[in-house]
Amino acid sequence: MPGREDMPSTLRRSPDKAQRTWEKTHDSAVQTYGEGERSHRTAFAAVKHEFEKVGDHWEPKGRKGPSDAQAAGGGPERRAPTAGGVDANATKDHLMSVARKLDVPGRSSMTKPELVKAIEKANDRATRKARGD
């Protein structure tokens, strides 16, 4: 099945469980919806339910569940902003620890929404660097 070949590089640098979640969900979605964006969105939704993006890879979350407003509501007819893999529903303390890990400047004075955006930007930078972009 195409899940292994289509797996994003951020998932290739992630734990085996995240890779298996992506692959199984993607392959099932391909059988249901066909190859394409919808299969990828479905696979990422499954990964984001148990993992959060930290830098250039995915790490297990402390709890299972939706990571942002889009994941909570879902469905193609309802589009809400996504946090790009950041667990926007996590506590501010957790977001602070992720920001600390990523060495986000100015994190101590940021609000929770500002932390989510800053972590998302730091993740994007780390991913670009890991890919050599």
DSSP file (Angstrom, degrees, kcal/mol; ACC not computed):
  #  RESIDUE AA STRUCTURE BP1 BP2  ACC     N-H-->O    O-->H-N    N-H-->O    O-->H-N    TCO  KAPPA ALPHA  PHI   PSI    X-CA   Y-CA   Z-CA
    1    1 A M    >         0   0    0      0, 0.0     3,-0.6     0, 0.0     4,-0.4   0.000 360.0 360.0 360.0 159.2    0.0    0.0    0.0
    2    2 A P  T 3>  +     0   0    0      0, 0.0     4,-2.6     0, 0.0     5,-0.2   0.564 360.0  92.1 -76.2  -8.6    1.1    3.6   -0.6
    3    3 A G  H 3> S+     0   0    0      1,-0.2     4,-0.6     2,-0.2    21,-0.1   0.876  86.8  47.5 -56.4 -42.7    1.3    4.7    3.1
    4    4 A R  H X4 S+     0   0    0     -3,-0.6     3,-0.5     1,-0.2    -1,-0.2   0.905 116.5  43.7 -65.3 -42.5    4.9    3.8    3.5
    5    5 A E  H 34 S+     0   0    0     -4,-0.4    -2,-0.2     1,-0.2    -1,-0.2   0.841 116.4  46.5 -72.9 -33.3    6.0    5.6    0.3
    6    6 A D  H 3< S+     0   0    0     -4,-2.6    -1,-0.2     2,-0.0    -2,-0.2   0.444  81.0 128.0 -88.4  -0.6    3.8    8.7    0.9
    7    7 A M    <<  -     0   0    0     -4,-0.6     5,-0.1    -3,-0.5    -3,-0.0  -0.366  63.1-119.0 -63.9 126.9    4.8    9.1    4.6
    8    8 A P    >>  -     0   0    0      0, 0.0     4,-1.5     0, 0.0     3,-0.9  -0.264  20.7-115.2 -63.2 153.0    6.0   12.7    5.3
    9    9 A S  H 3> S+     0   0    0      1,-0.3     4,-1.2     2,-0.2     5,-0.1   0.812 113.7  62.9 -61.7 -31.2    9.6   13.1    6.5
   10   10 A T  H 34 S+     0   0    0      1,-0.2    48,-0.6     2,-0.2    -1,-0.3   0.866 106.4  45.4 -63.0 -33.5    8.5   14.4    9.9
   11   11 A L  H X4 S+     0   0    0     -3,-0.9     3,-1.6     1,-0.2    -1,-0.2   0.811 104.3  61.2 -78.3 -30.2    6.8   11.1   10.5
   12   12 A R  H 3< S+     0   0    0     -4,-1.5    -1,-0.2     1,-0.3    -2,-0.2   0.783 106.2  48.7 -64.5 -25.3    9.9    9.1    9.3
   13   13 A R  T 3< S+     0   0    0     -4,-1.2    -1,-0.3    43,-0.2    -2,-0.2   0.238 103.2  87.0 -94.3  12.1   11.8   10.8   12.1
   14   14 A S  S <  S-     0   0    0     -3,-1.6    45,-0.1     1,-0.2     5,-0.1  -0.545  90.7 -69.3-110.0 170.8    9.1    9.9   14.6
   15   15 A P     >  -     0   0    0      0, 0.0     4,-1.9     0, 0.0     3,-0.5  -0.158  46.5-111.0 -58.7 154.7    8.4    6.9   16.9
   16   16 A D  H  > S+     0   0    0      1,-0.2     4,-3.0     2,-0.2     5,-0.2   0.860 116.8  58.8 -54.4 -39.5    7.3    3.6   15.2
   17   17 A K  H  > S+     0   0    0      1,-0.2     4,-2.5     2,-0.2    -1,-0.2   0.902 105.5  48.7 -60.6 -41.9    3.8    4.0   16.7
   18   18 A A  H  > S+     0   0    0     -3,-0.5     4,-2.4     2,-0.2    -1,-0.2   0.909 112.6  48.9 -63.9 -41.2    3.3    7.3   14.9
   19   19 A Q  H  X S+     0   0    0     -4,-1.9     4,-2.7     2,-0.2    -2,-0.2   0.916 112.0  47.8 -65.0 -43.2    4.5    5.8   11.7
   20   20 A R  H  X S+     0   0    0     -4,-3.0     4,-2.8     2,-0.2     5,-0.3   0.906 110.8  52.0 -64.3 -40.6    2.2    2.8   12.0
   21   21 A T  H  X S+     0   0    0     -4,-2.5     4,-2.2    -5,-0.2     5,-0.3   0.942 112.9  45.0 -59.8 -48.1   -0.8    5.0   12.8
   22   22 A W  H  X S+     0   0    0     -4,-2.4     4,-3.0     2,-0.2     5,-0.3   0.950 115.4  47.0 -58.6 -51.1   -0.1    7.1    9.7
   23   23 A E  H  X S+     0   0    0     -4,-2.7     4,-2.6     1,-0.2     5,-0.2   0.926 114.8  43.7 -62.6 -49.0    0.4    4.1    7.5
   24   24 A K  H  X S+     0   0    0     -4,-2.8     4,-2.0     2,-0.2    -1,-0.2   0.924 118.2  44.3 -64.1 -44.3   -2.6    2.1    8.6
   25   25 A T  H  X S+     0   0    0     -4,-2.2     4,-2.6    -5,-0.3    -2,-0.2   0.923 114.3  49.4 -67.4 -43.3   -4.9    5.1    8.5
   26   26 A H  H  X S+     0   0    0     -4,-3.0     4,-2.5    -5,-0.3    -2,-0.2   0.937 112.0  47.7 -60.1 -48.0   -3.6    6.4    5.2
   27   27 A D  H  X S+     0   0    0     -4,-2.6     4,-1.6    -5,-0.3    -1,-0.2   0.883 113.3  47.8 -64.6 -38.0   -4.0    3.0    3.5
   28   28 A S  H  X S+     0   0    0     -4,-2.0     4,-1.6    -5,-0.2    -1,-0.2   0.911 111.9  50.2 -66.1 -41.9   -7.5    2.6    4.8
   29   29 A A  H  X>S+     0   0    0     -4,-2.6     4,-4.0     1,-0.2     5,-0.7   0.867 106.2  55.8 -65.6 -35.9   -8.4    6.1    3.7
   30   30 A V  H  X5S+     0   0    0     -4,-2.5     4,-1.4     1,-0.2    -1,-0.2   0.898 107.2  49.8 -62.6 -39.5   -7.0    5.4    0.2
   31   31 A Q  H  <5S+     0   0    0     -4,-1.6    -1,-0.2    -5,-0.2    -2,-0.2   0.862 120.7  36.4 -65.6 -34.6   -9.3    2.4   -0.1
   32   32 A T  H  <5S+     0   0    0     -4,-1.6    -2,-0.2    -5,-0.1    -3,-0.2   0.929 136.9  14.0 -82.7 -49.4  -12.3    4.5    1.0
   33   33 A Y  H  <5S-     0   0    0     -4,-4.0    -3,-0.2     1,-0.2    -2,-0.2   0.579 102.4-116.9-106.8 -14.0  -11.5    7.9   -0.7
   34   34 A G     << -     0   0    0     -4,-1.4     5,-0.3    -5,-0.7    -1,-0.2  -0.187  51.4 -44.8  91.3 166.3   -8.8    7.1   -3.2
   35   35 A E  S    S+     0   0    0     -5,-0.1     2,-0.3     3,-0.1     3,-0.1  -0.410  94.6  65.0 -69.2 143.2   -5.3    8.5   -3.2
   36   36 A G  S  > S-     0   0    0      1,-0.1     4,-1.7    -2,-0.1     3,-0.4  -0.919  95.6 -30.8 143.1-166.1   -4.9   12.2   -2.6
   37   37 A E  H  > S+     0   0    0     -2,-0.3     4,-2.9     1,-0.2     5,-0.2   0.853 124.2  56.5 -58.0 -40.9   -5.3   15.1   -0.1
   38   38 A R  H  > S+     0   0    0      1,-0.2     4,-2.2     2,-0.2    -1,-0.2   0.893 106.8  49.7 -63.4 -38.8   -8.2   13.6    1.7
   39   39 A S  H  > S+     0   0    0     -3,-0.4     4,-2.1    -5,-0.3    -1,-0.2   0.892 112.5  48.1 -64.9 -39.5   -6.3   10.4    2.5
   40   40 A H  H  X S+     0   0    0     -4,-1.7     4,-2.6     2,-0.2    -2,-0.2   0.915 111.2  49.5 -67.9 -43.1   -3.4   12.5    3.8
   41   41 A R  H  X S+     0   0    0     -4,-2.9     4,-2.3     1,-0.2    -2,-0.2   0.904 111.2  50.6 -61.9 -40.6   -5.7   14.7    5.9
   42   42 A T  H  X S+     0   0    0     -4,-2.2     4,-1.7    -5,-0.2    -1,-0.2   0.919 111.3  47.7 -63.2 -44.4   -7.3   11.6    7.4
   43   43 A A  H  X S+     0   0    0     -4,-2.1     4,-2.1     1,-0.2    -2,-0.2   0.911 112.1  49.2 -65.1 -42.5   -4.0   10.1    8.3
   44   44 A F  H  X S+     0   0    0     -4,-2.6     4,-3.1     1,-0.2    -1,-0.2   0.885 106.8  56.6 -64.6 -37.2   -2.7   13.3    9.9
   45   45 A A  H  X S+     0   0    0     -4,-2.3     4,-0.8     1,-0.2    -1,-0.2   0.904 108.0  47.8 -60.3 -40.6   -5.9   13.6   11.9
   46   46 A A  H >X S+     0   0    0     -4,-1.7     4,-0.6     2,-0.2     3,-0.5   0.912 113.4  47.3 -66.6 -42.2   -5.3   10.1   13.4
   47   47 A V  H >X S+     0   0    0     -4,-2.1     4,-2.5     1,-0.2     3,-1.4   0.928 109.1  54.1 -63.6 -44.9   -1.6   11.0   14.2
   48   48 A K  H 3< S+     0   0    0     -4,-3.1    -1,-0.2     1,-0.3    -2,-0.2   0.656  97.2  67.3 -67.2 -14.8   -2.6   14.3   15.7
   49   49 A H  H << S+     0   0    0     -4,-0.8    16,-2.4    -3,-0.5    -1,-0.3   0.802 120.6  16.3 -73.2 -28.9   -5.0   12.5   18.0
   50   50 A E  H << S+     0   0    0     -3,-1.4    11,-2.8    -4,-0.6     2,-0.3   0.550 126.0  47.9-119.0 -14.2   -2.1   10.8   19.9
   51   51 A F  E  <  -A   60   0A   0     -4,-2.5     2,-0.3     9,-0.3    -1,-0.1  -0.881  58.3-153.2-130.5 158.6    1.0   12.8   18.9
   52   52 A E  E     -A   59   0A   0      7,-2.9     7,-2.9    -2,-0.3     2,-0.5  -0.965  28.9-109.8-128.9 150.0    2.1   16.4   18.7
   53   53 A K  E     +A   58   0A   0     32,-2.4     2,-0.4    -2,-0.3     5,-0.2  -0.655  34.7 177.5 -81.6 127.7    4.7   17.9   16.4
   54   54 A V  E >   -A   57   0A   0      3,-2.9     3,-1.1    -2,-0.5     2,-0.4  -0.933  62.3 -47.3-131.4 106.7    7.8   19.0   18.3
   55   55 A G  T 3  S-     0   0    0     -2,-0.4    72,-0.3    64,-0.2    71,-0.1  -0.562 123.6 -15.0  70.6-123.3   10.5   20.5   16.1
   56   56 A D  T 3  S+     0   0    0     -2,-0.4     2,-0.3    70,-0.2    -1,-0.2   0.175 129.9  41.1-102.7  17.3   11.0   18.2   13.1
   57   57 A H  E <  S-A   54   0A   0     -3,-1.1    -3,-2.9   -45,-0.1     2,-0.4  -0.894  81.0 -98.9-151.2 178.2    9.2   15.1   14.4
   58   58 A W  E     -A   53   0A   0    -48,-0.6    -5,-0.2    -2,-0.3   -40,-0.1  -0.880  30.3-169.7-110.1 138.6    6.1   13.9   16.3
   59   59 A E  E     -A   52   0A   0     -7,-2.9    -7,-2.9    -2,-0.4   -45,-0.0  -0.924  34.5 -91.9-124.4 150.5    6.1   12.9   20.0
   60   60 A P  E     -A   51   0A   0      0, 0.0    -9,-0.3     0, 0.0     2,-0.1  -0.321  40.7-129.2 -60.2 140.0    3.4   11.2   22.1
   61   61 A K        -     0   0    0    -11,-2.8     3,-0.1     1,-0.1   -12,-0.0  -0.471  17.6-117.6 -82.4 162.0    0.9   13.6   23.8
   62   62 A G  S    S+     0   0    0     -2,-0.1     2,-0.3     1,-0.1    -1,-0.1   0.725  98.5  19.0 -70.9 -21.4    0.2   13.2   27.4
   63   63 A R  S    S-     0   0    0      2,-0.1     2,-0.2   -14,-0.0    -1,-0.1  -0.982  83.1-112.4-146.5 153.6   -3.4   12.5   26.6
   64   64 A K        +     0   0    0     -2,-0.3   -14,-0.2    -3,-0.1   -15,-0.1  -0.592  63.7  84.4 -85.6 150.2   -5.4   11.4   23.6
   65   65 A G  S    S-     0   0    0    -16,-2.4    -2,-0.1    -2,-0.2    24,-0.1  -0.785  78.8 -33.3 145.2 175.1   -7.8   13.7   21.9
   66   66 A P        -     0   0    0      0, 0.0    23,-0.1     0, 0.0   -17,-0.1  -0.258  41.5-153.9 -62.3 146.2   -8.2   16.4   19.3
   67   67 A S        -     0   0    0      1,-0.1    21,-1.6   -22,-0.1    22,-0.8   0.625  68.8  -0.1 -98.7 -15.3   -5.3   18.8   19.1
   68   68 A D  S  > S-     0   0    0     20,-0.2     4,-2.0    19,-0.2     5,-0.2  -0.925  86.7 -78.9-159.3-178.7   -7.1   21.9   17.8
   69   69 A A  H  > S+     0   0    0     12,-0.3     4,-1.9    -2,-0.3     5,-0.3   0.866 124.8  52.1 -61.6 -38.1  -10.4   23.4   16.8
   70   70 A Q  H  > S+     0   0    0     11,-0.9     4,-3.1     1,-0.2    -1,-0.2   0.926 110.5  47.5 -64.8 -44.2  -10.3   21.7   13.3
   71   71 A A  H  4 S+     0   0    0      1,-0.2    -1,-0.2     2,-0.2    -2,-0.2   0.841 110.8  52.7 -66.6 -32.5   -9.6   18.3   14.8
   72   72 A A  H  < S+     0   0    0     -4,-2.0    -1,-0.2     1,-0.1    -2,-0.2   0.885 124.3  24.8 -70.4 -38.7  -12.4   18.7   17.4
   73   73 A G  H  < S+     0   0    0     -4,-1.9    -2,-0.2    -5,-0.2    -3,-0.2   0.880  90.8 167.2 -93.6 -45.6  -15.0   19.5   14.7
   74   74 A G     <  +     0   0    0     -4,-3.1     4,-0.2    -5,-0.3    -3,-0.1   0.136  16.9 109.6  60.3-175.9  -13.6   17.9   11.6
   75   75 A G  S >  S-     0   0    0      1,-0.1     3,-0.9     2,-0.1    -1,-0.1   0.369  73.5-100.7  84.2 142.6  -15.3   17.3    8.4
   76   76 A P  T 3  S+     0   0    0      0, 0.0    -1,-0.1     0, 0.0    -2,-0.1   0.756 118.4  59.3 -68.2 -24.0  -14.8   19.0    5.0
   77   77 A E  T 3  S+     0   0    0      1,-0.2     2,-0.6    -3,-0.0    -2,-0.1   0.687 101.5  59.6 -79.7 -15.3  -17.8   21.3    5.4
   78   78 A R    <   -     0   0    0     -3,-0.9     2,-0.6    -4,-0.2    -1,-0.2  -0.930  67.5-175.9-116.8 109.8  -16.4   22.8    8.6
   79   79 A R        +     0   0    0     -2,-0.6    -9,-0.0    -6,-0.1     3,-0.0  -0.919   8.9 166.7-109.1 117.9  -13.0   24.5    8.3
   80   80 A A        -     0   0    0     -2,-0.6   -10,-0.0     1,-0.0    -2,-0.0  -0.851  47.5 -81.7-119.8 159.9  -11.4   25.8   11.4
   81   81 A P        -     0   0    0      0, 0.0   -11,-0.9     0, 0.0     2,-0.3  -0.349  44.1-144.8 -62.1 141.1   -7.8   27.0   11.8
   82   82 A T        -     0   0    0    -13,-0.1   -14,-0.0   -12,-0.1    -3,-0.0  -0.768   9.6-140.4-103.7 154.3   -5.4   24.2   12.4
   83   83 A A    >   -     0   0    0     -2,-0.3     3,-1.6     3,-0.2    -1,-0.1   0.198  42.2-114.2-100.3  15.7   -2.3   24.5   14.7
   84   84 A G  T 3  S-     0   0    0      1,-0.3     3,-0.1    39,-0.0    -2,-0.0   0.812  79.8 -41.3  61.5  33.4    0.0   22.5   12.4
   85   85 A G  T 3  S+     0   0    0      1,-0.4   -32,-2.4   -33,-0.1     2,-0.3   0.293 104.8 129.8  97.5 -10.3    0.5   19.7   14.7
   86   86 A V    <   -     0   0    0     -3,-1.6     2,-1.9   -34,-0.2    -1,-0.4  -0.608  67.2-121.1 -75.8 136.8    0.8   21.8   17.9
   87   87 A D    >   +     0   0    0     -2,-0.3     3,-1.9     1,-0.2   -19,-0.2  -0.573  37.4 175.6 -79.6  83.5   -1.4   20.5   20.7
   88   88 A A  T 3  S+     0   0    0     -2,-1.9    -1,-0.2   -21,-1.6   -20,-0.2   0.661  74.9  60.7 -66.2 -16.4   -3.4   23.8   21.1
   89   89 A N  T 3  S+     0   0    0    -22,-0.8    -1,-0.3    -3,-0.1   -21,-0.1   0.447  84.2 105.3 -89.8  -0.2   -5.7   22.1   23.6
   90   90 A A  S <  S-     0   0    0     -3,-1.9     2,-0.0   -23,-0.2    -4,-0.0  -0.246  83.0 -88.2 -72.0 166.6   -2.7   21.4   26.0
   91   91 A T     >  -     0   0    0      1,-0.1     4,-2.3     4,-0.0     5,-0.2  -0.296  32.8-114.1 -70.7 160.6   -2.2   23.4   29.1
   92   92 A K  H  > S+     0   0    0      1,-0.2     4,-2.5     2,-0.2     5,-0.2   0.882 118.1  57.2 -63.3 -37.1   -0.1   26.5   29.0
   93   93 A D  H  > S+     0   0    0      2,-0.2     4,-2.0     1,-0.2    -1,-0.2   0.917 107.4  47.4 -59.6 -43.2    2.5   24.8   31.2
   94   94 A H  H  > S+     0   0    0      2,-0.2     4,-2.2     1,-0.2    -2,-0.2   0.933 111.6  49.9 -63.9 -45.0    2.8   22.1   28.7
   95   95 A L  H  X S+     0   0    0     -4,-2.3     4,-2.7     1,-0.2    -2,-0.2   0.875 108.9  53.8 -61.5 -36.6    3.1   24.6   25.8
   96   96 A M  H  X S+     0   0    0     -4,-2.5     4,-2.5     2,-0.2    -1,-0.2   0.905 107.6  49.9 -63.3 -41.3    5.8   26.4   27.8
   97   97 A S  H  X S+     0   0    0     -4,-2.0     4,-2.2     2,-0.2    -2,-0.2   0.888 112.0  47.5 -67.4 -37.0    7.8   23.2   28.2
   98   98 A V  H  X S+     0   0    0     -4,-2.2     4,-2.0     2,-0.2    -2,-0.2   0.924 112.4  49.6 -66.4 -43.8    7.6   22.6   24.5
   99   99 A A  H  <>S+     0   0    0     -4,-2.7     5,-2.6     1,-0.2     4,-0.4   0.882 110.7  50.6 -61.9 -38.3    8.6   26.2   23.7
  100  100 A R  H ><5S+     0   0    0     -4,-2.5     3,-1.2     3,-0.2    -1,-0.2   0.924 108.8  51.4 -63.7 -44.5   11.5   25.8   26.2
  101  101 A K  H 3<5S+     0   0    0     -4,-2.2    -2,-0.2     1,-0.3    -1,-0.2   0.854 114.3  43.4 -60.3 -36.3   12.6   22.6   24.4
  102  102 A L  T 3<5S-     0   0    0     -4,-2.0    -1,-0.3    -5,-0.1    -2,-0.2   0.416 111.2-123.8 -90.2   0.4   12.5   24.5   21.1
  103  103 A D  T < 5 -     0   0    0     -3,-1.2    -3,-0.2    -4,-0.4    -2,-0.1   0.911  38.3-175.0  56.0  48.6   14.2   27.5   22.6
  104  104 A V    > < -     0   0    0     -5,-2.6     3,-1.1    -6,-0.1    -1,-0.2  -0.635  22.9-126.6 -74.4 120.7   11.4   29.9   21.5
  105  105 A P  T 3  S+     0   0    0      0, 0.0    -1,-0.1     0, 0.0    -5,-0.0  -0.429  87.0  15.3 -71.0 143.3   12.5   33.5   22.4
  106  106 A G  T >  S+     0   0    0     -2,-0.1     3,-1.2     1,-0.1     4,-0.2   0.599  80.1 137.8  75.8  12.1   10.2   35.6   24.6
  107  107 A R  G X   +     0   0    0     -3,-1.1     3,-1.4     1,-0.3     8,-0.1   0.799  58.1  67.3 -62.9 -30.4    8.1   32.6   25.6
  108  108 A S  G 3  S+     0   0    0      1,-0.3    -1,-0.3   -12,-0.0   -12,-0.0   0.760 105.9  41.2 -66.4 -23.2    7.8   33.6   29.3
  109  109 A S  G <  S+     0   0    0     -3,-1.2    -1,-0.3     2,-0.1     2,-0.2   0.335  93.7 110.4-104.5   8.0    5.7   36.6   28.4
  110  110 A M    <   -     0   0    0     -3,-1.4     2,-0.1    -4,-0.2    -4,-0.0  -0.534  62.8-129.6 -86.9 148.3    3.5   34.9   25.8
  111  111 A T     >  -     0   0    0     -2,-0.2     4,-2.4     1,-0.1     5,-0.2  -0.363  38.0 -96.6 -79.3 171.0   -0.2   34.1   26.1
  112  112 A K  H  > S+     0   0    0      1,-0.2     4,-2.2     2,-0.2     5,-0.2   0.930 125.6  47.6 -59.3 -48.3   -1.4   30.6   25.2
  113  113 A P  H  > S+     0   0    0      0, 0.0     4,-2.0     0, 0.0    -1,-0.2   0.875 111.8  51.5 -61.9 -35.0   -2.4   31.5   21.6
  114  114 A E  H  > S+     0   0    0      2,-0.2     4,-2.6     1,-0.2    -2,-0.2   0.889 108.4  51.6 -67.3 -38.6    0.9   33.2   21.1
  115  115 A L  H  X S+     0   0    0     -4,-2.4     4,-2.9     2,-0.2     5,-0.3   0.922 107.7  52.2 -61.8 -44.3    2.8   30.2   22.4
  116  116 A V  H  X S+     0   0    0     -4,-2.2     4,-2.3     1,-0.2    -2,-0.2   0.937 112.9  44.5 -58.4 -47.7    0.9   27.9   19.9
  117  117 A K  H  X S+     0   0    0     -4,-2.0     4,-2.3     2,-0.2    -1,-0.2   0.909 114.0  49.5 -63.5 -43.3    1.8   30.2   17.0
  118  118 A A  H  X S+     0   0    0     -4,-2.6     4,-2.3     2,-0.2    -2,-0.2   0.892 112.1  47.6 -65.6 -39.8    5.5   30.5   18.1
  119  119 A I  H  X S+     0   0    0     -4,-2.9     4,-2.8     2,-0.2   -64,-0.2   0.909 109.9  53.3 -66.4 -41.4    5.8   26.7   18.5
  120  120 A E  H  X S+     0   0    0     -4,-2.3     4,-2.2    -5,-0.3    -2,-0.2   0.919 111.1  46.2 -58.7 -44.1    4.2   26.2   15.1
  121  121 A K  H  X S+     0   0    0     -4,-2.3     4,-2.3     2,-0.2    -1,-0.2   0.908 112.4  49.9 -65.1 -42.2    6.8   28.6   13.6
  122  122 A A  H  X S+     0   0    0     -4,-2.3     4,-2.4     1,-0.2    -2,-0.2   0.893 110.4  50.9 -64.1 -39.6    9.6   26.9   15.4
  123  123 A N  H  X S+     0   0    0     -4,-2.8     4,-2.5     2,-0.2    -2,-0.2   0.923 109.5  50.2 -61.5 -45.1    8.4   23.5   14.2
  124  124 A D  H  X S+     0   0    0     -4,-2.2     4,-2.5     1,-0.2    -2,-0.2   0.905 111.0  49.0 -61.8 -41.9    8.3   24.7   10.6
  125  125 A R  H  X S+     0   0    0     -4,-2.3     4,-2.5     2,-0.2    -1,-0.2   0.929 112.0  48.5 -62.3 -45.4   11.8   26.1   10.9
  126  126 A A  H  X S+     0   0    0     -4,-2.4     4,-2.4     1,-0.2    -2,-0.2   0.884 111.8  49.6 -63.8 -38.7   13.1   22.8   12.3
  127  127 A T  H  X S+     0   0    0     -4,-2.5     4,-2.1   -72,-0.3     6,-0.2   0.928 110.8  49.0 -66.4 -45.1   11.3   20.8    9.6
  128  128 A R  H  X>S+     0   0    0     -4,-2.5     5,-2.5     1,-0.2     4,-0.8   0.919 112.6  48.7 -59.5 -43.3   12.8   23.0    6.9
  129  129 A K  H ><5S+     0   0    0     -4,-2.5     3,-0.7     1,-0.2    -2,-0.2   0.917 110.9  49.9 -63.2 -43.8   16.3   22.6    8.4
  130  130 A A  H 3<5S+     0   0    0     -4,-2.4    -1,-0.2     1,-0.2    -2,-0.2   0.834 112.2  48.0 -65.0 -32.6   15.9   18.8    8.7
  131  131 A R  H 3<5S-     0   0    0     -4,-2.1    -1,-0.2    -5,-0.2    -2,-0.2   0.606 113.8-118.8 -82.6 -11.9   14.8   18.6    5.0
  132  132 A G  T <<5       0   0    0     -4,-0.8    -3,-0.2    -3,-0.7    -2,-0.1   0.698 360.0 360.0  81.9  18.7   17.7   20.8    3.9
  133  133 A D      <       0   0    0     -5,-2.5    -4,-0.2    -6,-0.2    -5,-0.1   0.466 360.0 360.0 -77.2 360.0   15.4   23.5    2.5
